């Protein structure tokens, strides 16, 4: 396994797109260990969480990406999309 951040997060994304979520998560976490303030691995982890129907977790990863890279377009776009989807699924009367 490479220790290069860019190789790691890109490989993680490839595994994720192929449906190999466990491998993708492992690579993305390894990328974060190498460079914990870059946004790409957070975005990959968010996509994995979304595939696993963990929307809240996905949003947390995207917010973390934006802490370190406030103008990162993929994180903004994904967070906006998830927020819209969440609002669409939320009950009109809120949580009880």
Protein Blocks (a to p, Z undefined) as FASTA:
>chain_A
ZZbfklmmmmmmmmmmnopamlmmmmmmmmmmmmmmbfklmmmmmmmmmmnopaklmmmm
mmmmmmmmmmlmklmmmmmmmmmmmmmmpcfklpZZ
